[in-house]
Amino acid sequence: MGNLQIHPEDKNMDADGDVGAPAQSSVADKQHGTGQYIETGKFKSPVASRESSNIDQNQTNGFKKSPEPETKSQEFLTNGKREATNVQIGKRSATLFLSSHSLKASSKPKRTSPEVGTFQPPSRTPSNITQTSNQRKQTVPSVVVPDELLKLRVKKEFTFTGYDIMADVEPVPVIPEEEQTAHEIRQMYSESCKQVGVTPVRSLTQQLCTPVVQLRCRSLGPKGADALAIALVNNPTVTSLDLEDNGIASEGAKSLAEMLEVNHNITDVSLAENLVSKDGLSAITDMMKNNFYIQSLDLTGSGFVDSDAYTVADLLENNKILRELILSHNQFGDKGGYVIAQALAQNDTLRIIDLSWNHIRGEGAKSIAACLQKNLGLRKLDVSWNGFTTGDCAIFSVTLKENTTLKELDLSNNQLGETAIAYLMKGIQKSDGLEILRIGGNLIIPRMALVILKAIEQSEACRLHTLDMGDTEVDEEFYSMADEMQAKGSFEVAHGPVIKRRDAKTNSAEAIDGNMDAVCELFKYMSDNNYRVIDLMKWLDKDNSMSVSRDEFKKGMITAEVPLTEHQLDLLLDQLDEDGDGEVDFKEMLLGERMFRRKMRQKKERLRSTKEKSANLRKIVLAAIKEKP
């Protein structure tokens, strides 16, 4: 609250002491620019126009017409009462008070009217004087004014109450620096989209102001990638860029690679399922030679083939900052695996490599297993869903004994049988580095699963604490042993369903490998128990017809405790009943036995050949190790 006073010494008062227009430097002028007061109610405020500066007679005298004017005048002057009026200033309204305190002593005498004995405000023209005098003669009664008041000079004081005139000023909003930066980032993306000719992605507009940009399966396309690359060149907030499955192709990959040469804030990049192909991979490799900030690169599903493995090798040999490289779901084969393995042998900075879902087998698989003898940087190797076999596991058996840095090995869903698992476990038993092993989805029967678990428990050097066997079926003994090992708090195991045994003396029906031929399993059971076909037929054929029905055959198998499930018995009968008459005769049983013996001979031949190859391979590996400087 403040006081706005107008003194006779002010520039806006004339020689006679009349109140003129407010000065241009007044508070109201500074605030509203008009310098005017608005006429409201009984009070007429001074305005900028000098023609309208005459003061109403009631306000000039400071009195209001009433039945008792003398009493009112004296009370007003002695008690200091104030008369209020509302004035509109700018967008706000204020209450103005005419106070008796505004009457202050002045050296100049005050003119008085000879007719009424009261002091009058000075007039600007004779006509105004005459008009004013005539009005006063008719309307204003006589008022006795003390002598001391004659020496006073009128000075008006306007008091603003309940209003801060500066409150009408609208302050300039202060925008936080973070909001300003976010606005500039969004504006940059909008402009880049206009430049390229694409529609901005709404969710992407918001994410550009956050550390993580994740836009998956949105069909961004090459042009959308161009617009995004332009917006990210000077972006200071994004550190992770995930554009999985957006169809950016090689053109979009090139634009992003150019951006990443300048932007050094992004450390994680995922271009999975975008088919960046050879040209995109070349651009990314050239960028990685000069970028020392990206630590994770995901190129899953990029359509790479064996010839692209040379570009990948160039990346591994010339970048020492990258920590994780994902090349899953590509088409690398034997040659591609070999080239990548040679590069891995020379790289000690990469920590994780994912080569799952490729076609690596043969020479490529052996090279990857052997490169671990020289590579001391890898912590995780994922070669699941490839073609690793027994010979490759024989090499793993040797390398795992020497390599102490590899912590996780994933060989899930390969072609690992009993012999391959045996080789692998020999290496793991003497490995003091490997901690996590994943071997689910291989040809592992419950009996072999139990052997694996016992090998881990009996090893003193083995540091394995996690065994993932996927959906491999296990028996009750395996489950009990695993439960005891987990109770110690130092071991975790994942496995498939637990199969209960029907009889401790015989193998459970559920323990048969699901891929096993039911006919072969039946005749294997007969061979182990020295049963002949004629003996079985006589036991089943009660009426000596040399033929039994399906129901009789199934009941006989269950009674004899042949390790076959009901479903497997149905499959067995479908194979034996060649003529489809619903019965199994002696001739059909003989044909089944011949088929079983032929398969057994083939299996023995394969095992013998595999052993020979494994022995030769072992000699080669041992010779190479001895020659190693």
Summary of the structure (lengths in Angstrom):
residues: 629
radius of gyration: 50.7
end to end distance: 93.8
largest distance: 161.4
contacts: 1969
relative contact order: 0.04
helix: 45%
strand: 13%
